[in-house]
Amino acid sequence: MITDGATLGEIPVLRAMAKVDVVLWNDEVRNEFLLQTVSVYHWQNRVALIPEHYNASQEVVTEATDTRSGLSVTPITYSGGDIDSVKHIKSKIYINETPNPGEGAFPEMPCLILGGYYKGETRYYRVDFFHADENGVRTYHDLLRNHHYELRVEKILTNGSGSEEEAYNSTTVNIETSIKEWNEGDMKNVIVDGEYWLRVDPAEFKLAREAHEATPDTRAERFSLDDYFFEIESNTEWKIDPNTIVYTPSEENDWFNLN
């Protein structure tokens, strides 16, 4: 209860949504599969304003709060302009924070159905939110608030299913994927200018002077064999001018600066 005349300190509010992107990750996949539709199944109908499992020191939600409201029945399908160059869908899919019941609840668990052209036919593939260890043991991901999940399609194994319904009910893994997860709850460096805003991950990026290995525990990661990237997000388009990038591989100090 807030009483009249009370003084309030800082009150953090955590967005209760998870963001999901889908990316055809390499040239092999992009050359043989043209992404046409992404259908999202089974997210929690209601979310908790205050999360039950929050680590304040690390500013991260560790488990999804189960509101016992059940999972949505009707899927949402993204297509057309939502999908960029038949290669990826980014910053379009937002899902209520959702506990993942795991394969024991199959098929009623959070998943995506990817549809697209494969070898001249429209085919469909079910993708679940899990990763498997070297022994094939699966760990299923909750969809946590303020987290960003990038689902990377790395290989098409078979011609998949002939319909979305068939793919939804299929237990066969027809596609090889991986999931990259980020906690975005600590992204506080926000610059606002009227309707425009710019946000940069507050992590300090220290890349090796030799430019072939990233410092552990930073947001920078391998994008391709000889590339690194980190993420800058804004609600209006802008670009970094390559002429402002200073590269000094012969010096002992940082080799990468943005002006």
C-alpha positions in Angstrom: 0.0 0.0 0.0 1.2 3.5 -0.9 0.1 6.1 1.6 -0.4 9.8 1.0 2.9 11.7 1.3 5.0 8.5 1.2 8.5 8.8 -0.3 9.3 6.0 -2.7 12.8 4.9 -3.6 13.8 3.2 -6.8 11.3 0.6 -7.9 12.6 -1.7 -10.6 9.9 -3.1 -13.0 10.8 -6.1 -15.1 9.1 -6.5 -18.4 7.3 -9.8 -18.2 7.9 -10.8 -21.8 10.5 -13.0 -23.5 11.8 -12.1 -27.0 12.4 -14.9 -29.5 14.3 -14.5 -32.8 14.8 -17.2 -35.5 17.9 -17.1 -37.7 19.0 -19.3 -40.5 22.5 -19.5 -39.2 24.7 -20.5 -42.1 25.0 -20.5 -45.9 24.1 -24.2 -46.2 20.8 -23.7 -44.5 20.0 -20.4 -46.2 20.7 -22.0 -49.6 18.4 -24.9 -49.2 15.6 -23.5 -47.0 13.5 -20.4 -47.6 11.8 -19.3 -44.4 8.1 -18.4 -45.0 6.2 -18.7 -41.7 6.9 -19.0 -38.0 4.1 -20.2 -35.8 4.3 -19.8 -32.0 2.6 -22.4 -29.7 1.8 -22.5 -26.0 2.7 -19.5 -23.9 1.4 -18.7 -20.5 -2.0 -16.9 -20.5 -1.2 -14.7 -17.6 2.0 -13.3 -16.1 3.0 -12.2 -12.6 3.7 -8.6 -12.2 6.2 -9.5 -9.5 8.4 -12.5 -10.3 8.8 -15.3 -7.6 12.3 -16.2 -8.6 14.5 -13.1 -8.8 18.2 -12.8 -8.0 18.5 -9.1 -7.1 22.3 -9.2 -6.9 22.6 -10.5 -10.4 19.5 -8.8 -11.7 18.2 -11.9 -13.3 15.0 -14.0 -13.1 16.2 -17.6 -12.5 12.9 -19.5 -13.1 9.6 -18.6 -14.7 6.8 -17.7 -12.3 3.9 -20.2 -12.8 0.6 -18.3 -12.6 -1.4 -21.5 -13.1 -3.3 -19.8 -15.8 -2.6 -22.5 -18.4 -1.0 -22.3 -21.8 -2.5 -20.6 -24.9 -4.3 -22.9 -27.3 -4.4 -20.9 -30.5 -1.0 -20.3 -32.1 0.1 -17.0 -33.7 1.7 -17.1 -37.1 4.2 -14.6 -38.5 4.8 -14.3 -42.2 5.4 -11.9 -45.1 7.0 -8.7 -44.0 7.8 -10.1 -40.5 10.4 -12.3 -42.1 13.5 -10.5 -43.5 14.8 -11.8 -46.8 13.6 -15.4 -46.0 16.5 -15.7 -43.6 15.4 -14.5 -40.2 12.6 -13.0 -38.0 13.9 -10.5 -35.4 12.2 -8.3 -32.8 8.7 -9.5 -33.8 8.0 -12.4 -31.4 7.3 -11.6 -27.8 5.9 -14.3 -25.4 4.6 -14.1 -21.9 7.0 -15.5 -19.4 6.3 -19.2 -19.5 7.4 -22.3 -17.5 8.5 -25.1 -19.8 7.0 -28.5 -18.6 9.4 -30.5 -20.7 8.9 -33.5 -23.0 6.6 -35.2 -20.6 3.9 -32.7 -21.6 4.4 -33.2 -25.4 3.0 -31.8 -27.6 1.6 -29.1 -25.3 4.8 -27.2 -24.5 6.3 -24.0 -25.9 7.5 -24.5 -29.4 7.8 -23.0 -32.9 6.7 -24.5 -36.2 8.9 -23.2 -39.0 7.4 -23.4 -42.5 9.3 -22.8 -45.8 10.4 -24.0 -49.2 12.7 -27.0 -49.0 13.7 -28.7 -52.3 10.9 -27.1 -54.1 8.2 -28.0 -51.6 6.6 -26.3 -48.6 7.7 -28.2 -45.5 7.3 -27.7 -41.8 9.5 -28.3 -38.8 8.8 -28.3 -35.1 11.4 -26.7 -32.9 11.3 -27.0 -29.1 13.2 -24.8 -26.5 15.9 -27.2 -25.3 19.6 -27.9 -25.6 21.2 -31.3 -25.6 24.5 -32.3 -24.0 27.1 -34.6 -25.6 25.1 -37.6 -24.4 21.9 -36.3 -26.0 20.3 -35.5 -22.6 17.9 -32.6 -23.0 17.5 -29.6 -20.8 14.3 -27.6 -21.5 14.3 -23.8 -21.3 11.7 -21.8 -19.4 10.9 -18.6 -21.3 12.0 -16.0 -18.8 11.0 -12.4 -18.7 13.5 -9.9 -20.0 15.4 -12.7 -21.7 16.2 -12.8 -25.4 16.3 -16.2 -27.1 17.9 -16.6 -30.5 17.0 -19.8 -32.1 19.6 -20.7 -34.7 18.8 -23.2 -37.5 22.1 -24.9 -38.2 21.1 -27.9 -40.4 18.0 -29.3 -42.2 18.1 -33.1 -41.6 15.1 -34.3 -43.6 12.3 -33.0 -45.7 10.2 -32.4 -42.5 6.4 -32.6 -42.5 3.8 -31.8 -45.1 1.6 -29.7 -42.8 1.9 -27.6 -39.8 -0.4 -29.9 -37.8 1.7 -32.9 -38.7 4.9 -31.1 -37.7 3.3 -30.1 -34.4 2.5 -33.7 -33.5 5.8 -35.1 -34.7 8.3 -36.4 -32.2 11.0 -36.8 -34.9 13.8 -34.2 -34.9 14.0 -33.1 -38.5 16.1 -30.0 -38.0 19.3 -29.2 -36.0 19.1 -26.0 -33.9 20.8 -24.3 -31.0 19.6 -21.6 -28.7 21.5 -18.6 -27.5 20.1 -16.9 -24.5 20.7 -13.4 -23.0 19.4 -11.7 -19.9 18.5 -8.2 -21.0 17.2 -7.1 -17.5 20.5 -5.3 -16.8 20.5 -3.1 -20.0 20.2 0.2 -18.2 22.3 2.4 -20.6 19.3 4.0 -22.3 19.5 7.4 -24.0 16.1 9.0 -24.8 15.5 12.0 -27.1 11.8 12.6 -27.4 10.3 9.6 -29.2 13.7 8.1 -30.0 15.8 5.9 -27.8 19.1 4.1 -27.9 20.2 1.2 -25.7 23.6 -0.4 -25.3 24.5 -3.4 -23.3 26.4 -2.1 -20.2 28.9 -4.9 -20.4 32.5 -3.9 -21.0 33.8 -5.4 -24.2 37.4 -6.4 -24.1 38.5 -8.2 -27.3 41.9 -9.8 -27.6 44.5 -7.6 -29.3 45.1 -10.4 -31.8 41.4 -10.2 -32.7 40.9 -14.0 -32.7 39.5 -14.7 -29.2 36.9 -12.9 -27.1 37.4 -12.3 -23.4 35.2 -14.8 -21.5 31.9 -13.7 -19.9 31.3 -10.8 -22.2 28.4 -10.3 -24.6 30.7 -10.5 -27.6 30.6 -13.8 -29.2 31.7 -15.7 -32.4 29.4 -14.8 -35.3 31.4 -16.6 -38.0 35.0 -17.9 -38.3 36.6 -14.5 -38.4 34.0 -12.2 -37.0 32.7 -10.8 -33.7 29.7 -8.8 -32.9 27.9 -7.2 -30.0 24.4 -5.7 -29.9 23.2 -2.1 -30.0 19.4 -1.6 -30.2 17.4 1.5 -31.1 13.9 2.2 -32.2 15.1 4.2 -35.3 17.6 3.2 -37.9 21.2 4.3 -37.6 24.5 2.9 -38.6 28.1 3.0 -37.4 30.3 4.7 -40.0 33.3 2.3 -40.7 35.5 5.4 -41.1 35.1 6.0 -37.3 36.4 2.6 -36.3 40.0 2.7 -35.1 42.0 -0.5 -35.5 45.5 -0.6 -34.0 46.6 -4.3 -33.8 50.2 -3.3 -33.2 49.5 -1.5 -30.0 49.2 -3.1 -26.5 46.0 -1.2 -25.6 42.5 -1.9 -26.9 42.4 -2.5 -30.6 38.7 -1.7 -31.2 37.0 1.7 -30.5 33.8 3.3 -31.6 33.5 7.0 -31.8 
